[in-house]
Amino acid sequence: MISALYARKQIKEAVKVKDTARLYSIVGLDPDQPENPADMVSAGDYHTLLETIADSEWPDLRFHMRVCAGMRCEDFGAFGLAFKAAPTLRHAFQRLGRYTRLHNQVSTFSYVDRDGIFCWTHEKPCSDRLGAQLANEAAMATTLTLSRENTMQGLTPLRVQFAHERGGSTEALAEHFGIEPVFGAEIDGMQFALEDVDRATSVGDPAIWKFFNDHLETTLPATGEAEPVLEAQVVEEITKLLSGGVPQLSEVAAALAMGPRTLQRRLSDQGKTYQELVNDARRQLAQQLVSETRYSLSEIAFLTGFSEQSAFTRAFKRWSGQTPGAYRSSAP
């Protein structure tokens, strides 16, 4: 399965296809439904979609590179926020391989340092389909786009390679990657200079990175499961909105592409209330920030949705049995 997020974005860039309703039908999506990274489509349907769009542009295929160039970390929820908050690009790649299956249950990603070069590889079942080849190219190109957002726009790999051979123009790939890709290689991959992957990122924060990594562990589907646990999804959305105050249930429901009553009912079916999850989100984030950052307590109060530090202190003592200051002092 593949996240419907990718399919929807590919359709939006299918500028030479007049009947976009047909494209949505290929992957079984409703064009009027809002984007939700948790929605999935089959890999086979996704590849058919890419092939259909490719027919409209052949031989100069550019649509999938336009999609990749427009991707942003925020498109991927907690996964993207964890990537963006990573202290270095290496930290981001360390978790990318594990958490990619929240959005892509076909590919396997891994990395290794070899001869002073950082090597990032991509593997999936071999296929001669053009759609599968374009999906492989898009996976690498999206990774580079997110890496550039995290570090510097001019980030260029030392080498980009793909296992497949491809007809048609590959000029759009060379423009996106900044170098000519190599085709017919043993495996898909990108190589980076070590100084690029170990350089501090632009907005990295170790505590926020760890918080979202810990959260992703609760959302990571077990083998055979396609959808993260609803409770974890709700906590994620609340956490993302807390700095603007405690979000209304309706805001979180909208972010999850469902009605407020539906969300309330589904939480009730699981023996949870929305307020309980608000408390969980605030507690988890507060404890993480107090113990693992040097933010002032007033800043942490703001980040966890409190208008006054005194209210934050009372809540924190109720959660932890200690004041925030004592909790920070006792942290290892």
GISULKA-V720679 format. One record per helix or strand of 3 or more residues. SS is the DSSP state (A for helix, B for strand). FROM is the first residue (numbers start at 1). LEN is the number of residues. If there is no record, write none. Layout:
BEGIN
ss->(SS/SS)
from->(FROM/FROM)
len->(LEN/LEN)
END
This chain:
BEGIN
ss->(A/A/A/A/A/A/B/B/A/B/A/B/A/A/A/A/A/A/A/A/A)
from->(4/20/43/63/73/89/108/117/130/159/171/188/194/206/230/249/260/274/297/309/324)
len->(9/8/15/8/13/14/7/7/21/4/7/6/4/14/15/7/10/19/7/12/7)
END
